[in-house]
Amino acid sequence: MSEATVWIVDDDRSVRVVLSAAMRDAGFATREFVDAESLIEALDTGVPDVLFTDVRMPGASGLDLLERIASSNTSLPIIVMSAFTDVTTTAAAYRQGAFDYLPKPFDLDTAVDMAERALAQAVSEATLPRKSAVNAEPELIGSTASMRELFRSIGRVAASGLNALITGETGTGK
């Protein structure tokens, strides 16, 4: 089996060089890109196992790149990096399919761990059989106004891609 590939797109050369060196030290093959456009061109010739992208870059942003890759129905795990860790950007990244969000400045061990987790998840998803929608049972039941409002709230939270903590007394059907 060949080594897994990690592609890194960031307009900051120092981030690309340091992250690429850490990934190579961890056993990954790497390729660096200065902008989203050059990465998109390279996708015509191959696809990496894991992709790291900055959010704010000249030209197309990392979020534009996420949207473009998501529209091609690929299961490529994408880790979004940014020095700007506002909630809106983070939520947008997760909504558009980011595997994880890495705030800058970051610890290189954390970045390597994220790449390894992304690769492990991609491998496990590729080997798991998909659930059949034909035999699927509805997972939420209830028809009262309060339950319908709860279902709408669940839908909004689920669409955000963020974690949610559900609390309540034992036996209340959390």
Chimera marker file (.cmm) of the C-alpha trace (Angstrom):
<marker_set name="trace">
<marker id="1" x="0.000" y="0.000" z="0.000" r="1" g="1" b="0" radius="0.5"/>
<marker id="2" x="1.388" y="3.428" z="-0.921" r="1" g="1" b="0" radius="0.5"/>
<marker id="3" x="1.647" y="6.259" z="1.579" r="1" g="1" b="0" radius="0.5"/>
<marker id="4" x="-1.356" y="8.521" z="2.042" r="1" g="1" b="0" radius="0.5"/>
<marker id="5" x="-1.230" y="11.932" z="0.404" r="1" g="1" b="0" radius="0.5"/>
<marker id="6" x="-1.921" y="15.263" z="2.075" r="1" g="1" b="0" radius="0.5"/>
<marker id="7" x="-2.403" y="18.394" z="-0.008" r="1" g="1" b="0" radius="0.5"/>
<marker id="8" x="-1.971" y="21.794" z="1.610" r="1" g="1" b="0" radius="0.5"/>
<marker id="9" x="-3.346" y="25.025" z="0.142" r="1" g="1" b="0" radius="0.5"/>
<marker id="10" x="-2.404" y="28.282" z="1.864" r="1" g="1" b="0" radius="0.5"/>
<marker id="11" x="-1.180" y="31.608" z="0.535" r="1" g="1" b="0" radius="0.5"/>
<marker id="12" x="1.280" y="31.814" z="3.459" r="1" g="1" b="0" radius="0.5"/>
<marker id="13" x="4.434" y="29.996" z="2.352" r="1" g="1" b="0" radius="0.5"/>
<marker id="14" x="5.678" y="29.465" z="5.921" r="1" g="1" b="0" radius="0.5"/>
<marker id="15" x="2.484" y="27.616" z="6.886" r="1" g="1" b="0" radius="0.5"/>
<marker id="16" x="2.745" y="25.393" z="3.810" r="1" g="1" b="0" radius="0.5"/>
<marker id="17" x="6.407" y="24.565" z="4.387" r="1" g="1" b="0" radius="0.5"/>
<marker id="18" x="6.117" y="23.829" z="8.118" r="1" g="1" b="0" radius="0.5"/>
<marker id="19" x="2.879" y="21.830" z="7.827" r="1" g="1" b="0" radius="0.5"/>
<marker id="20" x="4.209" y="19.894" z="4.842" r="1" g="1" b="0" radius="0.5"/>
<marker id="21" x="7.397" y="18.990" z="6.737" r="1" g="1" b="0" radius="0.5"/>
<marker id="22" x="5.364" y="17.781" z="9.737" r="1" g="1" b="0" radius="0.5"/>
<marker id="23" x="3.152" y="15.652" z="7.485" r="1" g="1" b="0" radius="0.5"/>
<marker id="24" x="6.168" y="14.119" z="5.730" r="1" g="1" b="0" radius="0.5"/>
<marker id="25" x="7.743" y="13.354" z="9.128" r="1" g="1" b="0" radius="0.5"/>
<marker id="26" x="4.496" y="11.537" z="10.010" r="1" g="1" b="0" radius="0.5"/>
<marker id="27" x="4.751" y="9.396" z="6.873" r="1" g="1" b="0" radius="0.5"/>
<marker id="28" x="2.457" y="11.291" z="4.498" r="1" g="1" b="0" radius="0.5"/>
<marker id="29" x="3.327" y="12.306" z="0.956" r="1" g="1" b="0" radius="0.5"/>
<marker id="30" x="2.586" y="16.009" z="0.524" r="1" g="1" b="0" radius="0.5"/>
<marker id="31" x="1.880" y="18.531" z="-2.175" r="1" g="1" b="0" radius="0.5"/>
<marker id="32" x="1.609" y="22.293" z="-1.669" r="1" g="1" b="0" radius="0.5"/>
<marker id="33" x="-0.541" y="24.894" z="-3.430" r="1" g="1" b="0" radius="0.5"/>
<marker id="34" x="-0.464" y="28.668" z="-3.170" r="1" g="1" b="0" radius="0.5"/>
<marker id="35" x="-4.152" y="29.183" z="-4.039" r="1" g="1" b="0" radius="0.5"/>
<marker id="36" x="-7.445" y="27.375" z="-4.540" r="1" g="1" b="0" radius="0.5"/>
<marker id="37" x="-7.321" y="27.721" z="-8.324" r="1" g="1" b="0" radius="0.5"/>
<marker id="38" x="-4.076" y="25.755" z="-8.660" r="1" g="1" b="0" radius="0.5"/>
<marker id="39" x="-5.452" y="23.049" z="-6.370" r="1" g="1" b="0" radius="0.5"/>
<marker id="40" x="-8.644" y="22.790" z="-8.430" r="1" g="1" b="0" radius="0.5"/>
<marker id="41" x="-6.534" y="22.307" z="-11.570" r="1" g="1" b="0" radius="0.5"/>
<marker id="42" x="-4.543" y="19.565" z="-9.818" r="1" g="1" b="0" radius="0.5"/>
<marker id="43" x="-7.763" y="17.747" z="-8.858" r="1" g="1" b="0" radius="0.5"/>
<marker id="44" x="-8.142" y="16.906" z="-12.558" r="1" g="1" b="0" radius="0.5"/>
<marker id="45" x="-5.060" y="14.682" z="-12.316" r="1" g="1" b="0" radius="0.5"/>
<marker id="46" x="-5.676" y="13.105" z="-8.910" r="1" g="1" b="0" radius="0.5"/>
<marker id="47" x="-7.229" y="13.444" z="-5.478" r="1" g="1" b="0" radius="0.5"/>
<marker id="48" x="-5.402" y="13.508" z="-2.142" r="1" g="1" b="0" radius="0.5"/>
<marker id="49" x="-6.380" y="11.417" z="0.852" r="1" g="1" b="0" radius="0.5"/>
<marker id="50" x="-6.628" y="14.516" z="3.080" r="1" g="1" b="0" radius="0.5"/>
<marker id="51" x="-6.739" y="18.230" z="2.245" r="1" g="1" b="0" radius="0.5"/>
<marker id="52" x="-5.756" y="21.181" z="4.447" r="1" g="1" b="0" radius="0.5"/>
<marker id="53" x="-6.980" y="24.587" z="3.253" r="1" g="1" b="0" radius="0.5"/>
<marker id="54" x="-6.754" y="28.111" z="4.573" r="1" g="1" b="0" radius="0.5"/>
<marker id="55" x="-10.005" y="30.088" z="4.679" r="1" g="1" b="0" radius="0.5"/>
<marker id="56" x="-8.830" y="33.513" z="3.565" r="1" g="1" b="0" radius="0.5"/>
<marker id="57" x="-6.706" y="33.536" z="0.426" r="1" g="1" b="0" radius="0.5"/>
<marker id="58" x="-6.472" y="35.779" z="-2.628" r="1" g="1" b="0" radius="0.5"/>
<marker id="59" x="-8.955" y="34.679" z="-5.263" r="1" g="1" b="0" radius="0.5"/>
<marker id="60" x="-11.197" y="31.806" z="-4.249" r="1" g="1" b="0" radius="0.5"/>
<marker id="61" x="-11.428" y="31.294" z="-0.492" r="1" g="1" b="0" radius="0.5"/>
<marker id="62" x="-11.158" y="28.028" z="1.367" r="1" g="1" b="0" radius="0.5"/>
<marker id="63" x="-14.943" y="28.084" z="1.804" r="1" g="1" b="0" radius="0.5"/>
<marker id="64" x="-15.350" y="28.458" z="-1.980" r="1" g="1" b="0" radius="0.5"/>
<marker id="65" x="-13.033" y="25.487" z="-2.375" r="1" g="1" b="0" radius="0.5"/>
<marker id="66" x="-15.093" y="23.460" z="0.119" r="1" g="1" b="0" radius="0.5"/>
<marker id="67" x="-18.259" y="24.230" z="-1.813" r="1" g="1" b="0" radius="0.5"/>
<marker id="68" x="-16.642" y="23.301" z="-5.122" r="1" g="1" b="0" radius="0.5"/>
<marker id="69" x="-15.338" y="19.976" z="-3.815" r="1" g="1" b="0" radius="0.5"/>
<marker id="70" x="-18.626" y="19.158" z="-2.050" r="1" g="1" b="0" radius="0.5"/>
<marker id="71" x="-20.519" y="19.718" z="-5.310" r="1" g="1" b="0" radius="0.5"/>
<marker id="72" x="-18.410" y="17.026" z="-6.979" r="1" g="1" b="0" radius="0.5"/>
<marker id="73" x="-19.763" y="14.462" z="-4.481" r="1" g="1" b="0" radius="0.5"/>
<marker id="74" x="-16.318" y="13.428" z="-3.305" r="1" g="1" b="0" radius="0.5"/>
<marker id="75" x="-15.751" y="12.144" z="0.212" r="1" g="1" b="0" radius="0.5"/>
<marker id="76" x="-12.410" y="13.938" z="0.502" r="1" g="1" b="0" radius="0.5"/>
<marker id="77" x="-11.817" y="14.910" z="4.155" r="1" g="1" b="0" radius="0.5"/>
<marker id="78" x="-11.017" y="18.623" z="4.294" r="1" g="1" b="0" radius="0.5"/>
<marker id="79" x="-9.451" y="20.322" z="7.303" r="1" g="1" b="0" radius="0.5"/>
<marker id="80" x="-9.978" y="24.078" z="7.295" r="1" g="1" b="0" radius="0.5"/>
<marker id="81" x="-7.298" y="26.311" z="8.821" r="1" g="1" b="0" radius="0.5"/>
<marker id="82" x="-7.759" y="29.947" z="9.777" r="1" g="1" b="0" radius="0.5"/>
<marker id="83" x="-6.354" y="32.660" z="11.991" r="1" g="1" b="0" radius="0.5"/>
<marker id="84" x="-9.889" y="34.073" z="12.049" r="1" g="1" b="0" radius="0.5"/>
<marker id="85" x="-11.875" y="31.786" z="14.330" r="1" g="1" b="0" radius="0.5"/>
<marker id="86" x="-15.213" y="33.566" z="14.389" r="1" g="1" b="0" radius="0.5"/>
<marker id="87" x="-18.308" y="31.421" z="14.858" r="1" g="1" b="0" radius="0.5"/>
<marker id="88" x="-19.753" y="32.340" z="11.461" r="1" g="1" b="0" radius="0.5"/>
<marker id="89" x="-16.706" y="31.123" z="9.537" r="1" g="1" b="0" radius="0.5"/>
<marker id="90" x="-16.392" y="27.984" z="11.644" r="1" g="1" b="0" radius="0.5"/>
<marker id="91" x="-20.083" y="27.122" z="11.235" r="1" g="1" b="0" radius="0.5"/>
<marker id="92" x="-19.923" y="27.795" z="7.481" r="1" g="1" b="0" radius="0.5"/>
<marker id="93" x="-16.942" y="25.460" z="7.151" r="1" g="1" b="0" radius="0.5"/>
<marker id="94" x="-18.722" y="22.628" z="8.957" r="1" g="1" b="0" radius="0.5"/>
<marker id="95" x="-21.956" y="23.259" z="7.047" r="1" g="1" b="0" radius="0.5"/>
<marker id="96" x="-20.093" y="22.946" z="3.766" r="1" g="1" b="0" radius="0.5"/>
<marker id="97" x="-18.602" y="19.614" z="4.771" r="1" g="1" b="0" radius="0.5"/>
<marker id="98" x="-15.304" y="20.331" z="6.522" r="1" g="1" b="0" radius="0.5"/>
<marker id="99" x="-13.948" y="17.351" z="8.441" r="1" g="1" b="0" radius="0.5"/>
<marker id="100" x="-12.431" y="19.618" z="11.104" r="1" g="1" b="0" radius="0.5"/>
<marker id="101" x="-11.392" y="23.196" z="11.832" r="1" g="1" b="0" radius="0.5"/>
<marker id="102" x="-7.823" y="24.032" z="12.828" r="1" g="1" b="0" radius="0.5"/>
<marker id="103" x="-7.309" y="27.507" z="14.335" r="1" g="1" b="0" radius="0.5"/>
<marker id="104" x="-3.993" y="29.224" z="13.599" r="1" g="1" b="0" radius="0.5"/>
<marker id="105" x="-1.478" y="29.259" z="15.102" r="1" g="1" b="0" radius="0.5"/>
<marker id="106" x="-1.699" y="25.507" z="15.600" r="1" g="1" b="0" radius="0.5"/>
<marker id="107" x="0.340" y="22.753" z="17.169" r="1" g="1" b="0" radius="0.5"/>
<marker id="108" x="1.866" y="20.513" z="14.505" r="1" g="1" b="0" radius="0.5"/>
<marker id="109" x="1.072" y="17.364" z="16.500" r="1" g="1" b="0" radius="0.5"/>
<marker id="110" x="-2.591" y="18.413" z="16.522" r="1" g="1" b="0" radius="0.5"/>
<marker id="111" x="-2.520" y="18.900" z="12.747" r="1" g="1" b="0" radius="0.5"/>
<marker id="112" x="-0.934" y="15.473" z="12.220" r="1" g="1" b="0" radius="0.5"/>
<marker id="113" x="-3.515" y="13.880" z="14.553" r="1" g="1" b="0" radius="0.5"/>
<marker id="114" x="-6.326" y="15.510" z="12.549" r="1" g="1" b="0" radius="0.5"/>
<marker id="115" x="-4.897" y="14.173" z="9.296" r="1" g="1" b="0" radius="0.5"/>
<marker id="116" x="-4.616" y="10.672" z="10.766" r="1" g="1" b="0" radius="0.5"/>
<marker id="117" x="-8.205" y="10.803" z="12.092" r="1" g="1" b="0" radius="0.5"/>
<marker id="118" x="-9.486" y="12.086" z="8.750" r="1" g="1" b="0" radius="0.5"/>
<marker id="119" x="-7.702" y="9.299" z="6.916" r="1" g="1" b="0" radius="0.5"/>
<marker id="120" x="-8.973" y="6.647" z="9.353" r="1" g="1" b="0" radius="0.5"/>
<marker id="121" x="-12.549" y="7.893" z="9.019" r="1" g="1" b="0" radius="0.5"/>
<marker id="122" x="-12.340" y="8.001" z="5.224" r="1" g="1" b="0" radius="0.5"/>
<marker id="123" x="-11.062" y="4.415" z="5.162" r="1" g="1" b="0" radius="0.5"/>
<marker id="124" x="-13.778" y="3.175" z="7.547" r="1" g="1" b="0" radius="0.5"/>
<marker id="125" x="-16.545" y="4.970" z="5.618" r="1" g="1" b="0" radius="0.5"/>
<marker id="126" x="-15.324" y="3.417" z="2.385" r="1" g="1" b="0" radius="0.5"/>
<marker id="127" x="-15.602" y="-0.083" z="3.856" r="1" g="1" b="0" radius="0.5"/>
<marker id="128" x="-18.958" y="0.291" z="5.665" r="1" g="1" b="0" radius="0.5"/>
<marker id="129" x="-22.109" y="-0.662" z="3.766" r="1" g="1" b="0" radius="0.5"/>
<marker id="130" x="-24.582" y="2.172" z="3.285" r="1" g="1" b="0" radius="0.5"/>
<marker id="131" x="-27.948" y="1.988" z="5.071" r="1" g="1" b="0" radius="0.5"/>
<marker id="132" x="-30.883" y="1.272" z="2.853" r="1" g="1" b="0" radius="0.5"/>
<marker id="133" x="-33.498" y="4.014" z="2.897" r="1" g="1" b="0" radius="0.5"/>
<marker id="134" x="-36.173" y="1.486" z="1.905" r="1" g="1" b="0" radius="0.5"/>
<marker id="135" x="-36.272" y="-0.176" z="5.321" r="1" g="1" b="0" radius="0.5"/>
<marker id="136" x="-35.541" y="2.961" z="7.321" r="1" g="1" b="0" radius="0.5"/>
<marker id="137" x="-37.863" y="3.665" z="10.232" r="1" g="1" b="0" radius="0.5"/>
<marker id="138" x="-38.633" y="7.243" z="11.244" r="1" g="1" b="0" radius="0.5"/>
<marker id="139" x="-36.294" y="8.134" z="14.079" r="1" g="1" b="0" radius="0.5"/>
<marker id="140" x="-38.404" y="10.886" z="15.648" r="1" g="1" b="0" radius="0.5"/>
<marker id="141" x="-42.037" y="10.467" z="16.611" r="1" g="1" b="0" radius="0.5"/>
<marker id="142" x="-44.648" y="12.888" z="17.911" r="1" g="1" b="0" radius="0.5"/>
<marker id="143" x="-47.226" y="15.206" z="16.401" r="1" g="1" b="0" radius="0.5"/>
<marker id="144" x="-47.936" y="17.861" z="19.041" r="1" g="1" b="0" radius="0.5"/>
<marker id="145" x="-47.065" y="21.496" z="18.393" r="1" g="1" b="0" radius="0.5"/>
<marker id="146" x="-44.210" y="21.356" z="20.902" r="1" g="1" b="0" radius="0.5"/>
<marker id="147" x="-42.741" y="18.254" z="19.216" r="1" g="1" b="0" radius="0.5"/>
<marker id="148" x="-42.991" y="19.862" z="15.754" r="1" g="1" b="0" radius="0.5"/>
<marker id="149" x="-41.130" y="22.913" z="17.105" r="1" g="1" b="0" radius="0.5"/>
<marker id="150" x="-38.518" y="20.590" z="18.610" r="1" g="1" b="0" radius="0.5"/>
<marker id="151" x="-38.092" y="18.821" z="15.244" r="1" g="1" b="0" radius="0.5"/>
<marker id="152" x="-37.568" y="22.201" z="13.530" r="1" g="1" b="0" radius="0.5"/>
<marker id="153" x="-34.958" y="23.146" z="16.151" r="1" g="1" b="0" radius="0.5"/>
<marker id="154" x="-33.195" y="19.817" z="15.696" r="1" g="1" b="0" radius="0.5"/>
<marker id="155" x="-33.125" y="20.399" z="11.940" r="1" g="1" b="0" radius="0.5"/>
<marker id="156" x="-31.563" y="23.853" z="12.365" r="1" g="1" b="0" radius="0.5"/>
<marker id="157" x="-28.899" y="22.562" z="14.756" r="1" g="1" b="0" radius="0.5"/>
<marker id="158" x="-28.174" y="19.526" z="12.561" r="1" g="1" b="0" radius="0.5"/>
<marker id="159" x="-27.720" y="21.758" z="9.512" r="1" g="1" b="0" radius="0.5"/>
<marker id="160" x="-25.125" y="23.837" z="11.353" r="1" g="1" b="0" radius="0.5"/>
<marker id="161" x="-22.794" y="20.868" z="11.772" r="1" g="1" b="0" radius="0.5"/>
<marker id="162" x="-21.925" y="22.014" z="15.279" r="1" g="1" b="0" radius="0.5"/>
<marker id="163" x="-22.029" y="19.881" z="18.407" r="1" g="1" b="0" radius="0.5"/>
<marker id="164" x="-25.087" y="20.177" z="20.651" r="1" g="1" b="0" radius="0.5"/>
<marker id="165" x="-25.492" y="19.204" z="24.301" r="1" g="1" b="0" radius="0.5"/>
<marker id="166" x="-28.928" y="17.824" z="25.107" r="1" g="1" b="0" radius="0.5"/>
<marker id="167" x="-29.780" y="17.788" z="28.796" r="1" g="1" b="0" radius="0.5"/>
<marker id="168" x="-32.771" y="16.649" z="30.795" r="1" g="1" b="0" radius="0.5"/>
<marker id="169" x="-34.013" y="14.371" z="33.500" r="1" g="1" b="0" radius="0.5"/>
<marker id="170" x="-33.497" y="10.631" z="33.213" r="1" g="1" b="0" radius="0.5"/>
<marker id="171" x="-36.325" y="8.954" z="31.296" r="1" g="1" b="0" radius="0.5"/>
<marker id="172" x="-37.516" y="12.061" z="29.438" r="1" g="1" b="0" radius="0.5"/>
<marker id="173" x="-36.530" y="10.789" z="25.991" r="1" g="1" b="0" radius="0.5"/>
<marker id="174" x="-33.536" y="12.947" z="25.246" r="1" g="1" b="0" radius="0.5"/>
<link id1="1" id2="2" r="1" g="1" b="0" radius="0.2"/>
<link id1="2" id2="3" r="1" g="1" b="0" radius="0.2"/>
<link id1="3" id2="4" r="1" g="1" b="0" radius="0.2"/>
<link id1="4" id2="5" r="1" g="1" b="0" radius="0.2"/>
<link id1="5" id2="6" r="1" g="1" b="0" radius="0.2"/>
<link id1="6" id2="7" r="1" g="1" b="0" radius="0.2"/>
<link id1="7" id2="8" r="1" g="1" b="0" radius="0.2"/>
<link id1="8" id2="9" r="1" g="1" b="0" radius="0.2"/>
<link id1="9" id2="10" r="1" g="1" b="0" radius="0.2"/>
<link id1="10" id2="11" r="1" g="1" b="0" radius="0.2"/>
<link id1="11" id2="12" r="1" g="1" b="0" radius="0.2"/>
<link id1="12" id2="13" r="1" g="1" b="0" radius="0.2"/>
<link id1="13" id2="14" r="1" g="1" b="0" radius="0.2"/>
<link id1="14" id2="15" r="1" g="1" b="0" radius="0.2"/>
<link id1="15" id2="16" r="1" g="1" b="0" radius="0.2"/>
<link id1="16" id2="17" r="1" g="1" b="0" radius="0.2"/>
<link id1="17" id2="18" r="1" g="1" b="0" radius="0.2"/>
<link id1="18" id2="19" r="1" g="1" b="0" radius="0.2"/>
<link id1="19" id2="20" r="1" g="1" b="0" radius="0.2"/>
<link id1="20" id2="21" r="1" g="1" b="0" radius="0.2"/>
<link id1="21" id2="22" r="1" g="1" b="0" radius="0.2"/>
<link id1="22" id2="23" r="1" g="1" b="0" radius="0.2"/>
<link id1="23" id2="24" r="1" g="1" b="0" radius="0.2"/>
<link id1="24" id2="25" r="1" g="1" b="0" radius="0.2"/>
<link id1="25" id2="26" r="1" g="1" b="0" radius="0.2"/>
<link id1="26" id2="27" r="1" g="1" b="0" radius="0.2"/>
<link id1="27" id2="28" r="1" g="1" b="0" radius="0.2"/>
<link id1="28" id2="29" r="1" g="1" b="0" radius="0.2"/>
<link id1="29" id2="30" r="1" g="1" b="0" radius="0.2"/>
<link id1="30" id2="31" r="1" g="1" b="0" radius="0.2"/>
<link id1="31" id2="32" r="1" g="1" b="0" radius="0.2"/>
<link id1="32" id2="33" r="1" g="1" b="0" radius="0.2"/>
<link id1="33" id2="34" r="1" g="1" b="0" radius="0.2"/>
<link id1="34" id2="35" r="1" g="1" b="0" radius="0.2"/>
<link id1="35" id2="36" r="1" g="1" b="0" radius="0.2"/>
<link id1="36" id2="37" r="1" g="1" b="0" radius="0.2"/>
<link id1="37" id2="38" r="1" g="1" b="0" radius="0.2"/>
<link id1="38" id2="39" r="1" g="1" b="0" radius="0.2"/>
<link id1="39" id2="40" r="1" g="1" b="0" radius="0.2"/>
<link id1="40" id2="41" r="1" g="1" b="0" radius="0.2"/>
<link id1="41" id2="42" r="1" g="1" b="0" radius="0.2"/>
<link id1="42" id2="43" r="1" g="1" b="0" radius="0.2"/>
<link id1="43" id2="44" r="1" g="1" b="0" radius="0.2"/>
<link id1="44" id2="45" r="1" g="1" b="0" radius="0.2"/>
<link id1="45" id2="46" r="1" g="1" b="0" radius="0.2"/>
<link id1="46" id2="47" r="1" g="1" b="0" radius="0.2"/>
<link id1="47" id2="48" r="1" g="1" b="0" radius="0.2"/>
<link id1="48" id2="49" r="1" g="1" b="0" radius="0.2"/>
<link id1="49" id2="50" r="1" g="1" b="0" radius="0.2"/>
<link id1="50" id2="51" r="1" g="1" b="0" radius="0.2"/>
<link id1="51" id2="52" r="1" g="1" b="0" radius="0.2"/>
<link id1="52" id2="53" r="1" g="1" b="0" radius="0.2"/>
<link id1="53" id2="54" r="1" g="1" b="0" radius="0.2"/>
<link id1="54" id2="55" r="1" g="1" b="0" radius="0.2"/>
<link id1="55" id2="56" r="1" g="1" b="0" radius="0.2"/>
<link id1="56" id2="57" r="1" g="1" b="0" radius="0.2"/>
<link id1="57" id2="58" r="1" g="1" b="0" radius="0.2"/>
<link id1="58" id2="59" r="1" g="1" b="0" radius="0.2"/>
<link id1="59" id2="60" r="1" g="1" b="0" radius="0.2"/>
<link id1="60" id2="61" r="1" g="1" b="0" radius="0.2"/>
<link id1="61" id2="62" r="1" g="1" b="0" radius="0.2"/>
<link id1="62" id2="63" r="1" g="1" b="0" radius="0.2"/>
<link id1="63" id2="64" r="1" g="1" b="0" radius="0.2"/>
<link id1="64" id2="65" r="1" g="1" b="0" radius="0.2"/>
<link id1="65" id2="66" r="1" g="1" b="0" radius="0.2"/>
<link id1="66" id2="67" r="1" g="1" b="0" radius="0.2"/>
<link id1="67" id2="68" r="1" g="1" b="0" radius="0.2"/>
<link id1="68" id2="69" r="1" g="1" b="0" radius="0.2"/>
<link id1="69" id2="70" r="1" g="1" b="0" radius="0.2"/>
<link id1="70" id2="71" r="1" g="1" b="0" radius="0.2"/>
<link id1="71" id2="72" r="1" g="1" b="0" radius="0.2"/>
<link id1="72" id2="73" r="1" g="1" b="0" radius="0.2"/>
<link id1="73" id2="74" r="1" g="1" b="0" radius="0.2"/>
<link id1="74" id2="75" r="1" g="1" b="0" radius="0.2"/>
<link id1="75" id2="76" r="1" g="1" b="0" radius="0.2"/>
<link id1="76" id2="77" r="1" g="1" b="0" radius="0.2"/>
<link id1="77" id2="78" r="1" g="1" b="0" radius="0.2"/>
<link id1="78" id2="79" r="1" g="1" b="0" radius="0.2"/>
<link id1="79" id2="80" r="1" g="1" b="0" radius="0.2"/>
<link id1="80" id2="81" r="1" g="1" b="0" radius="0.2"/>
<link id1="81" id2="82" r="1" g="1" b="0" radius="0.2"/>
<link id1="82" id2="83" r="1" g="1" b="0" radius="0.2"/>
<link id1="83" id2="84" r="1" g="1" b="0" radius="0.2"/>
<link id1="84" id2="85" r="1" g="1" b="0" radius="0.2"/>
<link id1="85" id2="86" r="1" g="1" b="0" radius="0.2"/>
<link id1="86" id2="87" r="1" g="1" b="0" radius="0.2"/>
<link id1="87" id2="88" r="1" g="1" b="0" radius="0.2"/>
<link id1="88" id2="89" r="1" g="1" b="0" radius="0.2"/>
<link id1="89" id2="90" r="1" g="1" b="0" radius="0.2"/>
<link id1="90" id2="91" r="1" g="1" b="0" radius="0.2"/>
<link id1="91" id2="92" r="1" g="1" b="0" radius="0.2"/>
<link id1="92" id2="93" r="1" g="1" b="0" radius="0.2"/>
<link id1="93" id2="94" r="1" g="1" b="0" radius="0.2"/>
<link id1="94" id2="95" r="1" g="1" b="0" radius="0.2"/>
<link id1="95" id2="96" r="1" g="1" b="0" radius="0.2"/>
<link id1="96" id2="97" r="1" g="1" b="0" radius="0.2"/>
<link id1="97" id2="98" r="1" g="1" b="0" radius="0.2"/>
<link id1="98" id2="99" r="1" g="1" b="0" radius="0.2"/>
<link id1="99" id2="100" r="1" g="1" b="0" radius="0.2"/>
<link id1="100" id2="101" r="1" g="1" b="0" radius="0.2"/>
<link id1="101" id2="102" r="1" g="1" b="0" radius="0.2"/>
<link id1="102" id2="103" r="1" g="1" b="0" radius="0.2"/>
<link id1="103" id2="104" r="1" g="1" b="0" radius="0.2"/>
<link id1="104" id2="105" r="1" g="1" b="0" radius="0.2"/>
<link id1="105" id2="106" r="1" g="1" b="0" radius="0.2"/>
<link id1="106" id2="107" r="1" g="1" b="0" radius="0.2"/>
<link id1="107" id2="108" r="1" g="1" b="0" radius="0.2"/>
<link id1="108" id2="109" r="1" g="1" b="0" radius="0.2"/>
<link id1="109" id2="110" r="1" g="1" b="0" radius="0.2"/>
<link id1="110" id2="111" r="1" g="1" b="0" radius="0.2"/>
<link id1="111" id2="112" r="1" g="1" b="0" radius="0.2"/>
<link id1="112" id2="113" r="1" g="1" b="0" radius="0.2"/>
<link id1="113" id2="114" r="1" g="1" b="0" radius="0.2"/>
<link id1="114" id2="115" r="1" g="1" b="0" radius="0.2"/>
<link id1="115" id2="116" r="1" g="1" b="0" radius="0.2"/>
<link id1="116" id2="117" r="1" g="1" b="0" radius="0.2"/>
<link id1="117" id2="118" r="1" g="1" b="0" radius="0.2"/>
<link id1="118" id2="119" r="1" g="1" b="0" radius="0.2"/>
<link id1="119" id2="120" r="1" g="1" b="0" radius="0.2"/>
<link id1="120" id2="121" r="1" g="1" b="0" radius="0.2"/>
<link id1="121" id2="122" r="1" g="1" b="0" radius="0.2"/>
<link id1="122" id2="123" r="1" g="1" b="0" radius="0.2"/>
<link id1="123" id2="124" r="1" g="1" b="0" radius="0.2"/>
<link id1="124" id2="125" r="1" g="1" b="0" radius="0.2"/>
<link id1="125" id2="126" r="1" g="1" b="0" radius="0.2"/>
<link id1="126" id2="127" r="1" g="1" b="0" radius="0.2"/>
<link id1="127" id2="128" r="1" g="1" b="0" radius="0.2"/>
<link id1="128" id2="129" r="1" g="1" b="0" radius="0.2"/>
<link id1="129" id2="130" r="1" g="1" b="0" radius="0.2"/>
<link id1="130" id2="131" r="1" g="1" b="0" radius="0.2"/>
<link id1="131" id2="132" r="1" g="1" b="0" radius="0.2"/>
<link id1="132" id2="133" r="1" g="1" b="0" radius="0.2"/>
<link id1="133" id2="134" r="1" g="1" b="0" radius="0.2"/>
<link id1="134" id2="135" r="1" g="1" b="0" radius="0.2"/>
<link id1="135" id2="136" r="1" g="1" b="0" radius="0.2"/>
<link id1="136" id2="137" r="1" g="1" b="0" radius="0.2"/>
<link id1="137" id2="138" r="1" g="1" b="0" radius="0.2"/>
<link id1="138" id2="139" r="1" g="1" b="0" radius="0.2"/>
<link id1="139" id2="140" r="1" g="1" b="0" radius="0.2"/>
<link id1="140" id2="141" r="1" g="1" b="0" radius="0.2"/>
<link id1="141" id2="142" r="1" g="1" b="0" radius="0.2"/>
<link id1="142" id2="143" r="1" g="1" b="0" radius="0.2"/>
<link id1="143" id2="144" r="1" g="1" b="0" radius="0.2"/>
<link id1="144" id2="145" r="1" g="1" b="0" radius="0.2"/>
<link id1="145" id2="146" r="1" g="1" b="0" radius="0.2"/>
<link id1="146" id2="147" r="1" g="1" b="0" radius="0.2"/>
<link id1="147" id2="148" r="1" g="1" b="0" radius="0.2"/>
<link id1="148" id2="149" r="1" g="1" b="0" radius="0.2"/>
<link id1="149" id2="150" r="1" g="1" b="0" radius="0.2"/>
<link id1="150" id2="151" r="1" g="1" b="0" radius="0.2"/>
<link id1="151" id2="152" r="1" g="1" b="0" radius="0.2"/>
<link id1="152" id2="153" r="1" g="1" b="0" radius="0.2"/>
<link id1="153" id2="154" r="1" g="1" b="0" radius="0.2"/>
<link id1="154" id2="155" r="1" g="1" b="0" radius="0.2"/>
<link id1="155" id2="156" r="1" g="1" b="0" radius="0.2"/>
<link id1="156" id2="157" r="1" g="1" b="0" radius="0.2"/>
<link id1="157" id2="158" r="1" g="1" b="0" radius="0.2"/>
<link id1="158" id2="159" r="1" g="1" b="0" radius="0.2"/>
<link id1="159" id2="160" r="1" g="1" b="0" radius="0.2"/>
<link id1="160" id2="161" r="1" g="1" b="0" radius="0.2"/>
<link id1="161" id2="162" r="1" g="1" b="0" radius="0.2"/>
<link id1="162" id2="163" r="1" g="1" b="0" radius="0.2"/>
<link id1="163" id2="164" r="1" g="1" b="0" radius="0.2"/>
<link id1="164" id2="165" r="1" g="1" b="0" radius="0.2"/>
<link id1="165" id2="166" r="1" g="1" b="0" radius="0.2"/>
<link id1="166" id2="167" r="1" g="1" b="0" radius="0.2"/>
<link id1="167" id2="168" r="1" g="1" b="0" radius="0.2"/>
<link id1="168" id2="169" r="1" g="1" b="0" radius="0.2"/>
<link id1="169" id2="170" r="1" g="1" b="0" radius="0.2"/>
<link id1="170" id2="171" r="1" g="1" b="0" radius="0.2"/>
<link id1="171" id2="172" r="1" g="1" b="0" radius="0.2"/>
<link id1="172" id2="173" r="1" g="1" b="0" radius="0.2"/>
<link id1="173" id2="174" r="1" g="1" b="0" radius="0.2"/>
</marker_set>
